[in-house]
């Protein structure tokens, strides 16, 4: 996925690649369900403590540690990207 970011021909392709890479990395790092990642809010990610607060089935809450620096880096890159900054929403992935 990182190769797609580097070889993207347009700005839009690069932003989509960053978003997709962030999704995949977050899924693998946390073991969360796709629906949990899709409903994840930005304020549920704590970059200082490297944790993500996930709300699962039956509104069960769990806090997951993200140990991989690459996952934190791609999430930060996504959040500061032009695509994320244009959205006026509390959700991490408003287009999914």
DABEL-V885954 format. One record per residue. RES is the residue in one letter. PHI is phi in whole degrees, 0 to 359 (none if undefined). OMEGA is omega in degrees with one decimal (NA if undefined). D_LAST is the distance of its C-alpha to the last C-alpha in Angstrom with 1 decimal. Layout:
BEGIN
RES&PHI&OMEGA&D_LAST, RES&PHI&OMEGA&D_LAST
END
This chain:
BEGIN
X&none&178.6&18.1, X&296&177.8&20.2, X&297&178.6&22.3, X&297&178.5&19.4, X&296&-177.1&19.1, X&289&-175.0&22.9, X&256&-179.5&23.3, X&299&-175.6&20.6, X&279&-177.4&22.6, X&237&177.6&20.7, X&298&179.2&19.1, X&298&178.7&15.8, X&298&179.5&16.0, X&294&179.9&16.9, X&296&177.8&14.0, X&295&178.6&11.5, X&296&177.6&13.8, X&297&179.3&13.9, X&299&-178.4&10.2, X&296&177.9&10.3, X&295&177.9&13.6, X&299&179.2&12.6, X&298&-177.1&10.2, X&297&179.9&13.0, X&298&179.9&15.7, X&293&176.8&14.4, X&299&-179.2&14.1, X&291&-176.5&17.6, X&290&-174.3&19.1, X&255&-174.0&18.3, X&73&-179.1&18.3, X&288&175.3&15.6, X&285&178.8&13.8, X&302&-179.9&10.2, X&297&178.4&9.8, X&290&178.5&11.6, X&290&-179.9&9.6, X&295&-179.5&6.3, X&262&-178.5&9.0, X&289&177.2&10.8, X&263&-177.5&12.5, X&302&-177.7&14.1, X&287&174.2&17.5, X&271&176.4&17.2, X&254&178.4&17.7, X&249&-177.5&21.4, X&290&-179.7&22.2, X&294&-178.9&25.9, X&264&179.6&26.1, X&57&178.7&23.3, X&232&176.2&21.8, X&230&176.9&18.5, X&265&-177.1&18.8, X&251&174.0&16.7, X&251&-174.3&16.9, X&258&-179.5&17.3, X&300&179.3&18.8, X&66&-177.5&21.3, X&54&174.6&20.1, X&288&-177.5&21.8, X&254&172.9&21.4, X&217&179.3&21.9, X&249&-175.9&22.2, X&246&178.6&21.6, X&274&174.2&23.4, X&250&-176.9&22.0, X&272&-174.2&25.1, X&277&179.6&23.8, X&296&-179.9&24.2, X&295&178.9&22.0, X&293&177.8&18.9, X&300&-178.0&20.0, X&297&-178.2&20.6, X&289&175.8&17.4, X&295&178.4&15.5, X&295&179.0&18.1, X&299&178.3&17.8, X&297&-177.3&14.1, X&294&180.0&14.9, X&268&179.5&17.9, X&292&-179.8&16.4, X&301&-178.4&16.7, X&299&-177.4&13.0, X&289&-176.1&12.4, X&289&179.2&15.7, X&282&-178.3&15.2, X&280&177.7&12.5, X&251&-175.9&14.5, X&210&178.4&12.6, X&273&-176.0&13.3, X&277&178.9&9.9, X&295&-176.0&9.4, X&238&-174.7&5.8, X&291&-176.0&5.7, X&267&-174.9&3.8, X&266&NA&0.0
END
